[in-house]
Amino acid sequence: MAKPVSETAVPLIRPEAAVARPKRAIPWEFWLLLPAVIYIFLLIGFPLILSIYYSLSHISVGRRDFSFAGLANFRAILHDGIFLQALRNTVLITIAVLVIVLILATILATILAARFRGRAVVRYLLLLPWAAPVVMSTIAWKWIFDSQYSVINWVLRQLHIIGPYEFPQWLGVPKLAIISIIMVQVWRILPFATVITLAGVNAVPKELLEAALVDGAGFFTRLFQITLPMIRPIIGVAVLFTALFTFTDMAVVWILTRGGPYNSSHVLASWAFQVGIVAGDLAQGAAIALFMLPVLAAVAVWVLRLASREVTE
Amino acid sequence: MSTAQARPQAPAHPLRWYVLRLIVVAVLAVFLVQALFPFVWMAITAFKRDSDLYNPTHNPFFFNEPPTLRQFSILFHETKFSHWVVNTAWIGLLTVIITLALSVPAGYALARLRGRLGQQLAIAIFLTYLIPPTLLFLPLSQVVSWLKLQDNDWALVLTYPSLSVPFCVWLLMGFFRSLPQELEEAALVDGAGRLSAFTRVLLPLALPGLLTVVIFTLTVAVNEFIYALTFVSISDLKTVSVGVPTDLIRGDVFFWGAIMASALVVSLPVALLYNAFLDRFVEGLTAGALR
């Protein structure tokens, strides 16, 4: 036990720390950065390189064959109907989600930008789908889409939209399965896109809108002529992350359909998991997952452009 | 609920104004119903008896039989749910500690690094946040097996910070930048070392930022699916988000009551907590675009 000396309260004078920085070539900031950078390299950079290497090799779980395969894996998957279907699904789902989410988020953000009683509560409730763990809410959706006890079907039957003995298999028919996946993704990502758009809408100078109002501009004129053009960069952020989160997601698809029925609803991520982990063909799995890279690269370029804009301005 | 369509010009067209307000309220109601329905559905299902749940003649929105806590007791006593909660909790806790240990110094350093290099490093770290786990799980599964960590929760403790560190470095950098540098310089002039200036002056001020990092990281650990699914297949060692969908949903046998009880128990606290901090995360993501 240390004696209760009061000297800890008195700052010790360390002139070298306060006055001149030692003549080291490497500033102290780099040493603080180093652990994080090493960790990120080992757990993100290195695996990324490894996955490119795997996609060009023969590696599988049972077989430690690192030998070079060239583009054989890519040639094989490009002739695989399920892969092509998964690629199409991924693109289709992403585009559909993007379009629906952008339209709905703009509507919702426009409403939420207004001041009204209970707005904070409404906003909080509307954000819950994004805040809840994706696996848990997707399971709830799986139950909502249940083959026999689907509450959607029950409501449709009560409304006589479908007959009393009709049981649409939401997750059991290829087209409906894709629609279900899109529904869940929209449900999940809409709140996120809304908050981002809302941040932009709130940043539009009020004077500008009021001036337009005085000049007789109607609601839609103001929306399309002032608000939307002004928040374009931030809508860009919403587009970017919505696309990224949808394009690379696997949890929603895996839990809802596991890629079924008949491997018709796979996306790149779930098919890569099926091939790479379930079937153990690491090389082909890696090649499949790498088809996400072009989109990621586009997203990265976009981020870089936004960032450089910030630097120059 | 009155909306801000209540502008000064409103009384000019009273009827039009009321119609517009009605439409807005109706649209908002539709949005609210779709947003909340799955949670309401979890709750209704979780408190129902099986005989009520699986009777197609019953109205699924009502409790045709008295509500019950049976589903929760099944969940906690007859499944491994409580194991999964405990696993998720300690994995999450360790992930938080590692994330803080790596991202606090890095975020502080980036906030103080002047010039182009600091900027470029910060952006490079942020870019790694964009690389999704669905791209990395295959090579990482090999790394995990080289380290002999298959079917071991430590594989998750090792890998989860990679999902939180890049974004948290970025968040904390913004946070430290917003603190006035004069405070720190004043402490340095008073003779404190850089470390004590940091721990005594800056860290207490950065507490809200640290809290944000803690919440974000915890939700990452609860949310994460693909690494947990790939690295851990022993039932006792699973996390909540893999245990529930893989062990409680088996082939054609479903325990929907218990499953919805688990979804409710996990979702509500996480959602309520995360929601309160959502604006900070959005600020982090939109940092460049709002200027």
Interface residues (C-beta under 8 A of the other chain):
Chain A: P11 L12 I13 R14 A17 A18 P27 W28 E29 F30 L32 L33 P35 A36 V37 Y39 I40 L43 I44 G45 F46 P47 L48 L50 S51 Y54 I59 L104 I107 L108 I111 A113 A114 R115 F116 R117 G118 V122 Y124 L125 L126 L127 L128 P129 W130 A131 A132 P133 V134 V135 M136 S137 I139 A140 W141 K142 W143 I144 D146 Q148 Y149 V151 W154 W187 L190 P191 V195 I196 A199 G200 A203 L213 P233 I234 G236 V237 F241 L244 T248 D249 M250 A251 W254 I255 L268 A269 A272 F273 G276 I277 L282 G285 A286 A289 L290 M292 L293 L296 V299 A300 V303 L304 L306 A307 R309 E310 V311 E313
Chain B: M1 S2 T3 A4 Q5 A6 R7 Q9 V24 V27 L28 F31 L32 Q34 A35 L36 F37 P38 F39 W41 M42 T45 L53 Y54 P56 N59 P60 F61 A101 L102 S103 P105 A106 Y108 A109 L110 R112 L113 G118 Q119 L121 I123 I125 F126 L127 T128 L130 I131 P132 T134 L135 L136 F137 L138 P139 L140 S141 Q142 V143 L158 T159 P161 S162 V165 P166 V169 L188 V189 D190 G191 A192 G193 R194 S196 T219 V222 N223 F225 I226 L229 T230 V240 S241 V242 V244 P245 I249 W256 I259 M260 S262 A263 V266 S267 V270 A271 L272 L273 Y274 N275 L278 D279 V282 E283 L285 T286 A287 G288 A289 L290 R291
